[in-house]
Amino acid sequence: MFKLFSSKPKIIDFPENAEWLNTDKQLSLKSNLKGHVIVLDFWTYCCINCIHMLTELKPLEEKYKDNQVIFIGIHSSKFTNENNKRNIQSAIERYEITRPVVIDKDHALWSSYEISGWPTIVVLDTKGNVVHKQSGEGQSQSLDAVIEATLQKEKSEKRLSLLKIDLKQKLVQKKTTLSFPSKIEYSEVFSQLFIVDSNHNRILATQLDDTKAYIVQQIGSGEIGFEDGPFEKAKFNHPQGIARKRDILYIADTENHAIRLADLKQKTVKTIVGNGQQARGSPKRGKGVETALNSPWDLLIHQSFLFIAMAGSHQIYKLDLMTHEIEPYAGTGEEGIRDGLKNTALFAQPSGLDSDGEFLYIADSETSSIRAINFKTGYVSTLIGKGLFEFGNKEGKFEETLLQHCIGIHYNEGLLYIADTYNNSIKVAYLNSDKVIKIIGTDENNPKVCMINEGKMVSCNELPLYEPNDVIVVKNKLLIADTNNHLIRIFDMNKKTLKDLQII
């Protein structure tokens, strides 16, 4: 949970000029919401705690769907990129949100309700009085009791509306081969590209041939669930990261809070760590399926260990691939940015991993930073980035560079390629010269794609990147998971061309 914005106590209705998403009408406490119990969810789409809260609220929304209870998301942004209406709509689709969402411009509602951190839940009775306000995740049980008690009280005092307001969700139907692809992995020996097709709840194994990728295996049925078995029957829940070792593909099954193993020869999936339940706070040391995890986001194999970016607990974990014992490797579990020995360091929603064999490199998304852990000394250092609320779009020396919620990272021959997600760009950090340049990005004065050519930005007419989540080097090309465009893109570093990968 983050903290920001102090305010004076003042409760007001939704602004008349407020922009609403995911609903067919403007909403007001004084008119069409009168006689309803209102549950407000103050969230921002970058925040892992907010993502967890979305999951907690879904059963309550289902439970009270026939009662005069209305759930409303209030999107109060952290990052500049999150102010954009199109980006919020994309997040609604990605996280499959069904409730109305109001854009809280300039944090007006945030200030009026004296919110201090994400996520915060506020419950209003039919008069608009606050009967509950609590920050943080893990409150669904107490929230349920509050809603039930408020509903019964309002009913006994005959203040409930006779009919529940009819809200129609504005569905956006998109027929795309991929749906919010997240991480990608390439095997040079077999020219195989693995794509995590996150919102289709599957992993695609493809044969890569220049600008075409031929699907040879689909891992997962595509249905949301938590089920082992043959590829065609196995079920995942919005997986993110993958790592391959010979004929084994390890999968971060993020919303199942589990690590799954896909045997590419036997074509079967089995769970090796995690029980489908989210660990509260920092997962404890444990073994196998009895051990609960907290939103594993990316994976990396180093020697006989699988390193895990445990986004939900702001830590890095280490899994012994022989014994399946898992334990914290770096980070205290407190959110922030602090260097030092790995057991005292702080991280903030680590989301991307790679290594050169000597260092473990981390895209630490909520601090918009690139971190490094020396495998031998266990010392954590920050290469790029300054803090939870220090971000931007600037290149130069490491200490001058500003990123914005970077999610993907890839090491290749002394260079770190960074998917600078909320800047819709790909940047390169030169480890030997302490310098960062932009390879692909956008210009504020030109919304078209721009690419670096001998230090200068050159515009072209290709589709701009849209919140890329990963990038890898394949020979003289970059493969990019262009997440919100639902595409894999190919950037030829010699020709400076950007093309879509055709998935066949």
N, C-alpha and C positions, 0 to 999 in steps of 0.2 A: 504494500500500500504506500502511495506517495502522499506528501502533504504540500499544500500550496494554497495561496489566496486567503487572506484574512478578511473578515467582513463583519458588518453589524447585523443583528437579528432583525429580519424583515421578511415576512412571508407574503408572496404575491402570486397572482395567477400567471399562467403562461402569457408571454408577450403577444399582443395581437398580430404583430408582424412576424411571429416565429415561423421558421421553416420546419415542416413536418415531413417525415419519411415513413414509408411502410404503412400508411393509412390513407383513407380516401377523404378525410375531412380535418379541418382545424379543430382543436380541442380546447375547452375552457372549463375551469372548475366552477365558474359562475353560471354556465348555461348547460351545454350538453353532457357534462360530467357530474352535474348536480345529482345528489342521491346515490353516489357511488363511493366505495372505499377505494382509494388510490394508492398504488405502490409505485414509488419513484425509484429508479435505479440510475444513480449518477455513475457514469462509466466513460472510459476513453478506449479506443479500440486497440491501442498498443499494449495495454496492461494485462499481464497474465492473470492477475488476481481478478480483474474484470471478466476475463474469459471464463475463469472458474465460476464466477458468480452467475454468469449466463446459464451455465449448466445446472447450478443449484436452483435457479428460478423456474426452469422448464417444468418440473413436476408440480410446482405450486400453481403455475399458469394453467396446467391441465386440470388440477384439482378444483380450481375456482372458476373454470371457464363458463359455467352456467349460473354463477352468482354475480351480484352487482359489485364485482371487483375488477379494476382495470390496472394492468401493469403498463408502465410507460418508461421507456429508456430516455434518459437525459444525457446527451452526448456533450460532455464538457472536456474539450481537448487538452492534451498536454503538449504535443508537438505541433508545429506550424502546419505540417502536412495534413494533420487531422482536422483542420478547420474547413477543409474542402468538402462540399456537399457530395460530390461524386465519389470521393474516397470513403466517406461515411456509408454511402449506399452500398459500395463494394464490400465494406466490412459487414454490413447487415446480411448480405448474400453469403459471404464466406462463413459467418458464424450462425447462419440459418436462423436468424432472429425473426420472430413472428409478431412481436408487439410493436405499437407505434413508437417512433423515436423522434424527439424534438432536438434540434440543433441549438445548443446553449451558447449563442454568440456572446462574446465578451464576458462569459461566465456570469451572466446576470442572475440566472436561477441558482447557480452555485453560491454566489454571494448572499442572495436572499435567504437561502436555507442554511447558511453558515456551514457549508461543507468544507472539510479540511483534508480529505484524502479519497483516493479511488480504490475500490468501489465503496459507495455509501448508499444504503437503502433508507428511504424515508416512507413512512406510512401516514396517510391523511385520512381522517374520518370524513363524513359527508359534509361537515361544515368547513373543511379545509384546515382543521387543527392537526398539528403534528402529534401523533400518538406513539411514534417509534422513529428513532434515528440511530443507525449503527453503521460503523465503517468496517471494512474487511470482509473476507470470505468466511465460510463455515458457519453461517447464521441461519440456515434454512429452517432448522427445527424451531428456534425461538421466533423466527419471522412467521412461520405457519401459525403458531399459537396466538401471535398478535393479530394476524388477519382474521382468524376464527373468532377471537374475542370481540374485535371491533365490529365485525359483521353481525354478530349476535346482538350486541348492544344497540347498533343502529336499527336492526330489525325490531327489537323490543320497543324502541322509542319511535317506531314508525317513520323513520327518516330515509329509508331506502327507496330508490326509484322503483316504480311498479315494473318497468321493463328495463333490461340492460341495454345500454347503447349498442347499436349494431355497427361494428367497425370492420371494414373490409380491407384486407392487406393487399397492397399493390404488388402483385407477383411479377417478377421479371424472369421470363423464360429465355434461357440461353442454351442453345444446342452447340456445344463445343466438345471436341475430342477429349480435352483436358479441362479440369475444373480446379482452379487455384493450385497448380503444380508447385511443390515446395522445394525439396532437395533433389539433386541429380548426382549420379555416380557413373564413372566411365571405366571400363576394363579394356586396356589397350591390347591385351593378348587375344581377346575374342571380338574386339571392336563392338563391344556391347555397351549400350547406354541404358541405365536404369533411371526411371522417372517416377517420383512419388506423386501420384495423381490424387492429391489429398482429399478434395471434396467428393471424389468418386470412390474414396476408401479402398484404393488399390495401388499396386506398384506395377508398372509396365517394364518388362525386359524387352529391349529392342535391339535390332541389328542396325548399326549406324553405317550409312553409305553417303558420304558427302552431305547433301542437304535433305536426305531422306532417312527416316528411322522406321524400320519394319518391325511391327510387334510380333515377338516370337513366344512370349509368355505373359499371361496376366495373373498376378499374384493377388488373390482376393476376389470374392464374388461381386464386390461393389456395394453390398449392403452394409449399413452400419451395424456393428455388433462386436462381440468378443468371443471368437470361436476358432479353435484349431482344426487342422485336418488338411485334406487335399486343397491345392490352390483354388479350385473352382468353388469350394465350399467355405474356405476360411473367411473370417470377417475381421475388419479393422474399424477403428473410429478416428478418422482424420489423422493418419500418420504423417510424420514430417521428415525425420532424418533416416539415412541408411548408411551402411558400411559393409563392404564385401571382403571376404577372405576365402579364396578359392571357390568352392561350390556352395558356400554359405553366405546368405545375405541377412544381415542383422537389421532390424527395423524398429525405429522409435515410434511405437503406436501411442501417440501423444495423448489423445483423449481417453484411451483405455489405461493410461499410466502404466505402460508395460513395455518390455523389450521382447520382440518376437523373433524367431529364427525361421527363415525360409530356406529349405534344402532344395537347391536348384536342380539336383539330379533326381531326388525322390519326389519332387514337386509337392512337398508338404510344408505346412506351417505349424510351429509349436511355440508356446509361450515359455520363456526361460526365466524371466523375472517379472514380477508384478501380478496382482490379483484382480485387476479391473477397478480397484478403488483408489481414490486419491489419498496419498499420505498427507496428513495435516502438518504443515511446517516442513522440517527437514526429514527426509526418509532416514530410517535407522539402518545401521549395518545389518545385513541379513543374507539369506540365500534363497534363490529360486522363487517359486510362485507364492510363497507365504509373505514375501516382502512387498509392501506398498511403495509406489514411486509417486513423483509429483511432476507431471508434465515433462517427460524427457523429450528434447527437441532436436538434438543432433548427435551423431555418433562418429567416433574415430577409432580405428584399431591401431594400437602401438604395442609391438612385441606380442605378449600373450594376454593383453588386456583390451577391453573395450571402454573407451572414455566417453562419458555421457554428459552433454550439456543439459543439466536438470533445471530448466527454465523456471519451473514452479517454485523451487526452493532457493534459487539464485546461487547455485553451486555447480561444481563439476564432480561427477562420480566416476568410480573405477570398478569395472566388472571383470572378474577373473574368468576367462573363457573356458578354462578347464573345470573349475569347481562351481561356477555360477554364483560365487559369493560376491556381493556388492557392498561398497563402502564409500563414504565421502572421501574425495581426493583433495579438493580445494574449496575454500569459502566457508564462512561460519554459518551461512543461512540468512544473515542480516543483509539487507539490500543497500548497495552503495558502491563506491569505488575507493578501494584502499589496497595499496601494494604491500609486499612483505612476504613472510613465509606463508606457504599455501594454506595452513590451518588457521591463519589469522586474517587472511585477505577477504575483501568484500567484492562481490559481483552483483550484477543487476540484470536478471533475465538473460543469461547466456544462450545464444541461439545458433551459433555456427562454430565449427571446429575444423582445424587442419594442423599439420605438423611438418617440420623439416627433419624430424628425427631427434633433434636436440631440444626444440621448444614445442610446446603445445600452444597454438595460436587460437584466440577466442574472439568471436564477434559478440561483444557484450552490449546487447541492443539498447537497454534502457539508459545506459550512460553514453550511448553513441560512441563507443570506444573499441579499440583493438587492444587486447591484453595478451600477455605471453607468460607461460610457466616453464621454467627450466626444469627438465625432467630429472637432472642430476641433483641440483641444489634445492629444488622445490620452491624457488623464489618466484613470486609473481610481480610482473612489472607492467606498466601501462605505456604502450607505444604511442597511441593516439587517443585523445579524449580527456575530458576534464571533470564531468560530473553529471548527475541526474538531470539537471536543467540547463546544461550548457551544450548546445548543438547548433548546427548551421550547415552551410554548404560552401566550404572553402578548402582550397588545396595549397600546398607549399611545404614548408618544413613540418616535421611531425608535430612539433609543439604549436604550430599555427593552424593545422588542419582541423576542420570541423565537419563531422558527419551527422547524419540524422537517422537514428534507429536502424543501424546496419544489422542485417540478419545473416548474410552469407559471407564466407571467406574461403580462399583457396591459395595454397602455396605452390609456387613453381619457379625453380631456378633463381632463388634469391628475391623473388617478388611475391607480394601478397596482393591477390586480386580481391577486391571488396565489393560485395553487393550492398551499395549504400541505399538501402531500401526506400526510405522516405524522401530521399533526394532523387529517386527514379534514375539512378546512375550507377555506372561501374567505375571504380577508381583503383589505382595501382599504387601500392606503397613499396618503394625501393628500400630494402632493408639495409643495404650497404651505404646509401647516400642520404638516408634520413629525409626522403622527399616523397610527396604524394602528387600524382597527376590524375586527371579525369580522362578516361578513354571514351566513355559514352555518357551523355548527359543531356540536359536541356538548358536553354538560355532563357532567362526571364523575358527577354524581348522577342524571342522566337520559340514558340511552343513545339516546333518540329524537333526531330532528333538532331543532336549536334555531336560531332566526333572530333577528337584531337587529331590534327595533322601538323606535325612539326611544331607543336606548341600552340597552335591556333585552333579555335573552334570553327568547324566547317558544318554548315547546315545541310540537311538533306530532307527528303520527303517521306522517309520511312516512319512507321508507327513508333512513337516514343515508348521507352520502357515504362512500365507501370508497376511500381513496388516490387522489383525483382528480389527474390529470396535466396538465390544461389548462383554461383558462377564457377565454371571449371575450365581448364585449359586442355584442349585436344589438338596437338600439333601446333599449327600456327593460327588456331581459331579459339574463340571463346564460345562456350555453350552457356546460355543464360536461362535460368528458370524465371520467365517473365510472368510472375504469378497472377497479377490482376488482369493481364491481357489473356490469360489462359493459354499461353504459348511457351514453347522452347525456342529461343532465338539463337542464331549463329552469327558471330561477328568475326569477319576475316581481318586479322590484325595487319596483314600486308596491304590488302586492297581497300581497307577502311569501308567495308560494306556490311550491312546488317540485313539478315534474311530470316524468314520463318523456317523452322524445321518442319518438314512435312512428315506427319505420323501416319503410317499406312498399315 
